[in-house]
Amino acid sequence: MAPPLTAECLRDTYDPMNRRGAPGVDRVRLAAYGQDLGAHVADLVARLKRGAYRAPPVRRTYIPKAGHPAKLRPLGIPTVEDRLLQAAVARVLGAISEPVSGTAPSGSARAGVPTMRCSACGGWS
């Protein structure tokens, strides 16, 4: 079985990412990251294989609360590379759990848990 987080998987995950997302602590925007996508993805895969990848700090910003414009709530903004990796992991886990749980990605996560436990244990006893 091939490792799930390959360079190809990461490149495929990059295309549908939100282009309007704010930059993280490194101030790199998605378009700038994509200009040399091949090199960035190769470096990321190499760090993952070595076990050297560490998620960078998340940039904290404050936005108005819904219904209470005078109050602010914190919002964490990850770097583009971290967003890419999170999206790729979500794709891989979704592909693994969807056939087992029988629920669509928009379905309830809790609804699929008993089915997953059943399949993981080899059946209910």
GITA-V997085 format. One record per residue. PSI is psi in whole degrees, -180 to 180 (NA if undefined). Layout:
# GITA-V997085
PSI / PSI
This chain:
# GITA-V997085
133 / 149 / 139 / -31 / 73 / 170 / -38 / -43 / -43 / -40 / -41 / -33 / -29 / -41 / -48 / 7 / 151 / 117 / -15 / 1 / 143 / 152 / 155 / -154 / -26 / -7 / 21 / 127 / 162 / -41 / -41 / -39 / -38 / -17 / -34 / 51 / -43 / -46 / -41 / -43 / -41 / -42 / -42 / -45 / -41 / -43 / -37 / -43 / -36 / -15 / 22 / -3 / 129 / 130 / 131 / 166 / 155 / 134 / 128 / 130 / 164 / 136 / 156 / 142 / 143 / 129 / -14 / 74 / -22 / -22 / 150 / 150 / 148 / 148 / 127 / 131 / 108 / 166 / 164 / -43 / -41 / -40 / -42 / -47 / -42 / -42 / -39 / -43 / -41 / -40 / -45 / -47 / -36 / -40 / -32 / -46 / -26 / -49 / -30 / -47 / -26 / 9 / 148 / 162 / -28 / -5 / 173 / 131 / -38 / -28 / -29 / -14 / -49 / -39 / -41 / -43 / -41 / -47 / -37 / -33 / -3 / 14 / 156 / 145 / NA
